[in-house]
């Protein structure tokens, strides 16, 4: 098992990239790191897991309650790339009932865990835009996860530790943030 997010980043983003191998991506991160952590916190198996997304499902890891969406986590790996529908529904549309509950971004600089409203504000700052209209096709403005670290100031921005002696402390911070935001 992968014990910490810093270990995951070292092993699969940094080392993989340096050795010429492509990073395995969101599916791998969700399956090998995030799902075991979520289960250890709440002992609940998510009702839906699909980092590629499906229309009508709000998030990559989703918990239902009484047959309806209850809590959704949107995961981005290295780059924030929102489809036309995601961008229009989750960034342009201000009705938060249509937004994921939690943003989780992974880059070589570290991991970001933010309530969706906070992520939305930071994303808009990072692209230096006021979004008032929908896009017609393609994707919304892309932004590297690492770029958000340049503007993010909240405790939800957790750096990748350089020293293995820091791994457990930062992992504990991440798990506390995750646990405090879970509402399953």
Phi and psi restraints in degrees (value plus and minus 20) as a CYANA .aco file:
   2 UNK   PHI    -107.6   -67.6
   2 UNK   PSI      98.7   138.7
   3 UNK   PHI     -98.8   -58.8
   3 UNK   PSI     -55.4   -15.4
   4 UNK   PHI    -158.6  -118.6
   4 UNK   PSI     137.4   177.4
   5 UNK   PHI     -84.6   -44.6
   5 UNK   PSI     -53.7   -13.7
   6 UNK   PHI     -84.1   -44.1
   6 UNK   PSI     -59.3   -19.3
   7 UNK   PHI     -82.7   -42.7
   7 UNK   PSI     -62.3   -22.3
   8 UNK   PHI     -79.9   -39.9
   8 UNK   PSI     -68.6   -28.6
   9 UNK   PHI     -81.4   -41.4
   9 UNK   PSI     -65.9   -25.9
  10 UNK   PHI     -78.7   -38.7
  10 UNK   PSI     -66.7   -26.7
  11 UNK   PHI     -95.3   -55.3
  11 UNK   PSI     -60.2   -20.2
  12 UNK   PHI    -131.1   -91.1
  12 UNK   PSI     -42.4    -2.4
  13 UNK   PHI    -119.5   -79.5
  13 UNK   PSI     -70.5   -30.5
  14 UNK   PHI     -99.4   -59.4
  14 UNK   PSI     -75.3   -35.3
  15 UNK   PHI     -85.1   -45.1
  15 UNK   PSI     -61.8   -21.8
  16 UNK   PHI     -79.0   -39.0
  16 UNK   PSI     -65.5   -25.5
  17 UNK   PHI     -86.0   -46.0
  17 UNK   PSI     -57.7   -17.7
  18 UNK   PHI     -91.2   -51.2
  18 UNK   PSI     -53.4   -13.4
  19 UNK   PHI    -105.3   -65.3
  19 UNK   PSI     -13.9    26.1
  20 UNK   PHI      65.7   105.7
  20 UNK   PSI     -16.1    23.9
  21 UNK   PHI    -112.2   -72.2
  21 UNK   PSI     125.8   165.8
  22 UNK   PHI     -93.1   -53.1
  22 UNK   PSI     120.1   160.1
  23 UNK   PHI     -81.9   -41.9
  23 UNK   PSI     122.8   162.8
  24 UNK   PHI     -89.4   -49.4
  24 UNK   PSI     -44.0    -4.0
  25 UNK   PHI      78.2   118.2
  25 UNK   PSI    -195.9  -155.9
  26 UNK   PHI     -78.0   -38.0
  26 UNK   PSI     -64.9   -24.9
  27 UNK   PHI     -75.5   -35.5
  27 UNK   PSI     -66.6   -26.6
  28 UNK   PHI     -83.0   -43.0
  28 UNK   PSI     -67.3   -27.3
  29 UNK   PHI     -79.4   -39.4
  29 UNK   PSI     -67.7   -27.7
  30 UNK   PHI     -82.3   -42.3
  30 UNK   PSI     -66.0   -26.0
  31 UNK   PHI     -91.8   -51.8
  31 UNK   PSI     -62.3   -22.3
  32 UNK   PHI    -112.4   -72.4
  32 UNK   PSI     -42.4    -2.4
  33 UNK   PHI    -138.4   -98.4
  33 UNK   PSI     -76.9   -36.9
  34 UNK   PHI     -88.6   -48.6
  34 UNK   PSI     -68.0   -28.0
  35 UNK   PHI     -79.9   -39.9
  35 UNK   PSI     -64.6   -24.6
  36 UNK   PHI     -80.9   -40.9
  36 UNK   PSI     -56.4   -16.4
  37 UNK   PHI     -87.1   -47.1
  37 UNK   PSI     -65.5   -25.5
  38 UNK   PHI     -79.5   -39.5
  38 UNK   PSI     -66.0   -26.0
  39 UNK   PHI     -83.9   -43.9
  39 UNK   PSI     -57.0   -17.0
  40 UNK   PHI     -86.7   -46.7
  40 UNK   PSI     -45.2    -5.2
  41 UNK   PHI    -103.9   -63.9
  41 UNK   PSI     -59.8   -19.8
  42 UNK   PHI    -144.2  -104.2
  42 UNK   PSI     -23.8    16.2
  43 UNK   PHI      33.6    73.6
  43 UNK   PSI      11.6    51.6
  44 UNK   PHI    -143.8  -103.8
  44 UNK   PSI     111.2   151.2
  45 UNK   PHI    -102.6   -62.6
  45 UNK   PSI     108.2   148.2
  46 UNK   PHI     -78.6   -38.6
  46 UNK   PSI     130.8   170.8
  47 UNK   PHI     -99.2   -59.2
  47 UNK   PSI     -40.2    -0.2
  48 UNK   PHI    -170.1  -130.1
  48 UNK   PSI     111.7   151.7
  49 UNK   PHI    -157.6  -117.6
  49 UNK   PSI      95.0   135.0
  50 UNK   PHI    -180.2  -140.2
  50 UNK   PSI      73.1   113.1
  51 UNK   PHI     -84.5   -44.5
  51 UNK   PSI     -27.1    12.9
  52 UNK   PHI    -108.8   -68.8
  52 UNK   PSI     -36.7     3.3
  53 UNK   PHI      60.4   100.4
  53 UNK   PSI     132.8   172.8
  54 UNK   PHI    -164.1  -124.1
  54 UNK   PSI     122.8   162.8
  55 UNK   PHI     -74.9   -34.9
  55 UNK   PSI     115.9   155.9
  56 UNK   PHI      68.1   108.1
  56 UNK   PSI     -30.6     9.4
  57 UNK   PHI    -124.5   -84.5
  57 UNK   PSI     104.0   144.0
  58 UNK   PHI    -119.1   -79.1
  58 UNK   PSI      70.7   110.7
  59 UNK   PHI     103.8   143.8
  59 UNK   PSI     150.3   190.3
  60 UNK   PHI    -112.8   -72.8
  60 UNK   PSI     -52.1   -12.1
  61 UNK   PHI    -143.8  -103.8
  61 UNK   PSI      97.7   137.7
  62 UNK   PHI    -150.4  -110.4
  62 UNK   PSI     116.4   156.4
  63 UNK   PHI    -130.3   -90.3
  63 UNK   PSI     116.2   156.2
  64 UNK   PHI    -126.9   -86.9
  64 UNK   PSI     137.6   177.6
  65 UNK   PHI    -161.7  -121.7
  65 UNK   PSI     109.1   149.1
  66 UNK   PHI      34.0    74.0
  66 UNK   PSI      15.9    55.9
  67 UNK   PHI      62.6   102.6
  67 UNK   PSI     -15.3    24.7
  68 UNK   PHI    -147.6  -107.6
  68 UNK   PSI     137.6   177.6
  69 UNK   PHI     -73.2   -33.2
  69 UNK   PSI     113.6   153.6
  70 UNK   PHI    -142.6  -102.6
  70 UNK   PSI     -63.1   -23.1
  71 UNK   PHI    -173.1  -133.1
  71 UNK   PSI     107.5   147.5
  72 UNK   PHI    -146.9  -106.9
  72 UNK   PSI     118.1   158.1
  73 UNK   PHI    -133.7   -93.7
  73 UNK   PSI     104.2   144.2
  74 UNK   PHI    -119.8   -79.8
  74 UNK   PSI     104.5   144.5
  75 UNK   PHI    -129.9   -89.9
  75 UNK   PSI     111.2   151.2
  76 UNK   PHI    -144.7  -104.7
  76 UNK   PSI     119.9   159.9
  77 UNK   PHI    -140.9  -100.9
  77 UNK   PSI      89.9   129.9
  78 UNK   PHI      52.5    92.5
  78 UNK   PSI     -62.3   -22.3
  79 UNK   PHI    -155.3  -115.3
  79 UNK   PSI     117.8   157.8
  80 UNK   PHI    -106.2   -66.2
  80 UNK   PSI      91.4   131.4
  81 UNK   PHI    -151.6  -111.6
  81 UNK   PSI      78.8   118.8
  82 UNK   PHI    -117.3   -77.3
  82 UNK   PSI     110.1   150.1
  83 UNK   PHI     -83.8   -43.8
  83 UNK   PSI     148.6   188.6
  84 UNK   PHI     -73.3   -33.3
  84 UNK   PSI     -68.1   -28.1
  85 UNK   PHI     -86.1   -46.1
  85 UNK   PSI     -62.7   -22.7
  86 UNK   PHI     -83.3   -43.3
  86 UNK   PSI     -66.4   -26.4
  87 UNK   PHI     -79.8   -39.8
  87 UNK   PSI     -68.3   -28.3
  88 UNK   PHI     -85.5   -45.5
  88 UNK   PSI     -60.9   -20.9
  89 UNK   PHI     -99.0   -59.0
  89 UNK   PSI     -57.7   -17.7
  90 UNK   PHI    -122.1   -82.1
  90 UNK   PSI     -38.8     1.2
  91 UNK   PHI    -133.1   -93.1
  91 UNK   PSI     -72.4   -32.4
  92 UNK   PHI     -91.1   -51.1
  92 UNK   PSI     -69.4   -29.4
  93 UNK   PHI     -90.1   -50.1
  93 UNK   PSI     103.8   143.8
  94 UNK   PHI    -107.9   -67.9
  94 UNK   PSI     -22.4    17.6
  95 UNK   PHI     -93.5   -53.5
  95 UNK   PSI      83.3   123.3
  96 UNK   PHI     -88.8   -48.8
  96 UNK   PSI     -32.3     7.7
  97 UNK   PHI     -87.5   -47.5
  97 UNK   PSI     -35.6     4.4
  98 UNK   PHI    -120.3   -80.3
  98 UNK   PSI     -14.4    25.6
  99 UNK   PHI    -120.4   -80.4
  99 UNK   PSI     133.9   173.9
 100 UNK   PHI     -80.7   -40.7
 100 UNK   PSI     143.1   183.1
 101 UNK   PHI    -106.8   -66.8
 101 UNK   PSI     -51.8   -11.8
 102 UNK   PHI    -160.4  -120.4
 102 UNK   PSI     118.8   158.8
 103 UNK   PHI    -125.7   -85.7
 103 UNK   PSI     114.7   154.7
 104 UNK   PHI    -152.7  -112.7
 104 UNK   PSI      94.2   134.2
 105 UNK   PHI    -138.1   -98.1
 105 UNK   PSI     119.6   159.6
 106 UNK   PHI    -143.1  -103.1
 106 UNK   PSI     105.2   145.2
 107 UNK   PHI    -158.6  -118.6
 107 UNK   PSI     157.7   197.7
 108 UNK   PHI     -89.5   -49.5
 108 UNK   PSI     -40.7    -0.7
 109 UNK   PHI     -98.2   -58.2
 109 UNK   PSI     -41.6    -1.6
 110 UNK   PHI     133.1   173.1
 110 UNK   PSI    -176.8  -136.8
 111 UNK   PHI    -145.3  -105.3
 111 UNK   PSI     123.4   163.4
 112 UNK   PHI    -139.3   -99.3
 112 UNK   PSI     109.8   149.8
 113 UNK   PHI    -152.2  -112.2
 113 UNK   PSI      93.1   133.1
 114 UNK   PHI    -160.0  -120.0
 114 UNK   PSI     125.9   165.9
 115 UNK   PHI     -77.2   -37.2
 115 UNK   PSI     127.4   167.4
 116 UNK   PHI     -75.1   -35.1
 116 UNK   PSI     -62.0   -22.0
 117 UNK   PHI     -79.7   -39.7
 117 UNK   PSI     -60.2   -20.2
 118 UNK   PHI     -88.3   -48.3
 118 UNK   PSI     -62.9   -22.9
 119 UNK   PHI     -79.7   -39.7
 119 UNK   PSI     -66.8   -26.8
 120 UNK   PHI     -75.7   -35.7
 120 UNK   PSI     -65.2   -25.2
 121 UNK   PHI     -82.7   -42.7
 121 UNK   PSI     -65.6   -25.6
 122 UNK   PHI     -86.8   -46.8
 122 UNK   PSI     -59.3   -19.3
 123 UNK   PHI     -81.4   -41.4
 123 UNK   PSI     -66.3   -26.3
 124 UNK   PHI     -82.3   -42.3
 124 UNK   PSI     -60.3   -20.3
 125 UNK   PHI     -80.9   -40.9
 125 UNK   PSI     -61.9   -21.9
 126 UNK   PHI     -87.4   -47.4
 126 UNK   PSI     -49.1    -9.1
 127 UNK   PHI    -115.9   -75.9
 127 UNK   PSI     -17.3    22.7
 128 UNK   PHI      32.0    72.0
 128 UNK   PSI      26.5    66.5
 129 UNK   PHI    -159.2  -119.2
 129 UNK   PSI     130.6   170.6
 130 UNK   PHI    -121.6   -81.6
 130 UNK   PSI      99.2   139.2
 131 UNK   PHI    -114.5   -74.5
 131 UNK   PSI      97.2   137.2
 132 UNK   PHI    -142.9  -102.9
 132 UNK   PSI     -31.9     8.1
 133 UNK   PHI    -153.0  -113.0
 133 UNK   PSI     137.0   177.0
 134 UNK   PHI     -97.0   -57.0
 134 UNK   PSI     141.6   181.6
 135 UNK   PHI    -120.6   -80.6
 135 UNK   PSI     131.0   171.0
 136 UNK   PHI    -109.7   -69.7
 136 UNK   PSI     -53.3   -13.3
 137 UNK   PHI    -174.8  -134.8
 137 UNK   PSI     145.4   185.4
 138 UNK   PHI      60.0   100.0
 138 UNK   PSI    -153.6  -113.6
 139 UNK   PHI    -150.2  -110.2
 139 UNK   PSI     137.4   177.4
 140 UNK   PHI     -92.1   -52.1
 140 UNK   PSI     154.2   194.2
 141 UNK   PHI     -77.1   -37.1
 141 UNK   PSI     110.4   150.4
 142 UNK   PHI    -107.4   -67.4
 142 UNK   PSI     128.2   168.2
 143 UNK   PHI    -167.1  -127.1
 143 UNK   PSI     112.7   152.7
 144 UNK   PHI     -88.4   -48.4
 144 UNK   PSI     120.5   160.5
 145 UNK   PHI     -73.8   -33.8
 145 UNK   PSI     -63.0   -23.0
 146 UNK   PHI     -78.7   -38.7
 146 UNK   PSI     -50.4   -10.4
 147 UNK   PHI     -86.5   -46.5
 147 UNK   PSI     -52.2   -12.2
 148 UNK   PHI     -84.7   -44.7
 148 UNK   PSI     -49.4    -9.4
 149 UNK   PHI     -81.6   -41.6
 149 UNK   PSI     -41.9    -1.9
 150 UNK   PHI     -94.7   -54.7
 150 UNK   PSI     -41.3    -1.3
 151 UNK   PHI    -135.9   -95.9
 151 UNK   PSI     -39.4     0.6
 152 UNK   PHI     -95.6   -55.6
 152 UNK   PSI     114.6   154.6
 153 UNK   PHI    -145.8  -105.8
 153 UNK   PSI     -23.7    16.3
 154 UNK   PHI    -101.6   -61.6
 154 UNK   PSI     146.8   186.8
 155 UNK   PHI     -82.5   -42.5
 155 UNK   PSI     -33.0     7.0
 156 UNK   PHI     -94.9   -54.9
 156 UNK   PSI     -25.0    15.0
 157 UNK   PHI    -118.4   -78.4
 157 UNK   PSI      83.2   123.2
 158 UNK   PHI    -132.1   -92.1
 158 UNK   PSI      97.7   137.7
 159 UNK   PHI     -87.1   -47.1
 159 UNK   PSI     139.0   179.0
 160 UNK   PHI     -99.5   -59.5
 160 UNK   PSI     106.8   146.8
 161 UNK   PHI     -92.8   -52.8
 161 UNK   PSI     118.4   158.4
 162 UNK   PHI    -106.7   -66.7
 162 UNK   PSI     -51.1   -11.1
 163 UNK   PHI    -122.8   -82.8
 163 UNK   PSI     109.9   149.9
 164 UNK   PHI     -79.6   -39.6
 164 UNK   PSI     -43.8    -3.8
 165 UNK   PHI     -86.6   -46.6
 165 UNK   PSI     -39.2     0.8
 166 UNK   PHI    -110.9   -70.9
 166 UNK   PSI     -36.0     4.0
 167 UNK   PHI     -70.7   -30.7
 167 UNK   PSI     -71.2   -31.2
 168 UNK   PHI     -86.1   -46.1
 168 UNK   PSI     -58.7   -18.7
 169 UNK   PHI     -82.7   -42.7
 169 UNK   PSI     -68.2   -28.2
 170 UNK   PHI     -89.7   -49.7
 170 UNK   PSI     -54.1   -14.1
 171 UNK   PHI     -83.7   -43.7
 171 UNK   PSI     -61.1   -21.1
 172 UNK   PHI     -81.7   -41.7
 172 UNK   PSI     -61.6   -21.6
 173 UNK   PHI     -81.0   -41.0
 173 UNK   PSI     -65.2   -25.2
 174 UNK   PHI     -81.5   -41.5
 174 UNK   PSI     -67.9   -27.9
 175 UNK   PHI     -84.1   -44.1
 175 UNK   PSI     -55.9   -15.9
 176 UNK   PHI     -84.4   -44.4
 176 UNK   PSI     -64.6   -24.6
 177 UNK   PHI     -81.7   -41.7
 177 UNK   PSI     -64.9   -24.9
 178 UNK   PHI     -81.6   -41.6
 178 UNK   PSI     -67.3   -27.3
 179 UNK   PHI     -82.7   -42.7
 179 UNK   PSI     -59.3   -19.3
 180 UNK   PHI     -90.2   -50.2
 180 UNK   PSI     -42.3    -2.3
 181 UNK   PHI    -116.6   -76.6
 181 UNK   PSI     -39.3     0.7
 182 UNK   PHI     -85.7   -45.7
 182 UNK   PSI     114.4   154.4
 183 UNK   PHI    -156.9  -116.9
 183 UNK   PSI      44.8    84.8
